[in-house]
Amino acid sequence: FPEGETAESLGLTGEETFTVTGITELNDGTTPRTVKVKADDIEFDAVVRIDTPGEANYYRNGGIMPYVLRSLLD
């Protein structure tokens, strides 16, 4: 969360379904600093914590396990 915001301050309980927009820029080779998140009726900005190019590759491949499997097959 951005500084000063918490799940509690936003009224999040963990029961929500989240929709994240703005993360697809990773596919273009850039890492966004924030993304828009909609959790049921609550909308907020979230800080992206993909800190290294390796982490971005894991995300692009659907996680570390699919990344490792694809690497082994190449």
N, C-alpha and C positions, 0 to 999 in steps of 0.2 A: 504494500500500500504506500501511497505517497506520504511524506512526513505529516504527522498529525491525524492521519486516518487509521482506523483499525476495523476489523470485522465487527466489533461491538458498536463502534461509533456509526457504522453504516447500517446497523440493524441486521447483519447477516447471521444466520443460525447454522449454516452447513447443510440445510435441507434444500437449498436453492439449486436450480439448473442454470449453469453459466453459459453465456455466449460471449466469446472473445473476438473482437474485430481489430484489425490493424497488425496482426502478427504475420500475415502472409508476406510482408516485406522481407522476411528472412529468406524467402525463396528467390528474391532479387539480389541477395548478397548483403543487405543492410540489416542492422539490428535496431528496431525501433526502441526508443527510450520508454515510452508508455503505450498502452493499448486501452481501448474502450471495452468495458465489461458491463454486461447486463445480466443481472441475477434476479430472475422473475421481474418484479416491478422496480428494482433498485438499479440505477446506472451510476458507474463511477470509473475513474481512470485507475489503472494499475501499472506499477513499475515492472518493466521487463527485466528479469535476472538471467539473461543468457550472456555470460561474461567472456566467453572465449569462442574462437572459431570452431573448436571441437564440439562445444555444447550446441552451437547452431547446427552443425552437421547431424548431431544426434536428433535434434528436433525435426529437421527436414526429413529424416529417415524414419520418423515415427517412434523414436526412443533408442536407447543404447543397444538393446538386443537386436532389433532389426538392422541397425547400423553395422554391428559386428557380423551378423549373418551375411549381409550384402558384401561386406569387405572380404569375407572368406570365399564367397562365390566368384568374386572378380579376379 
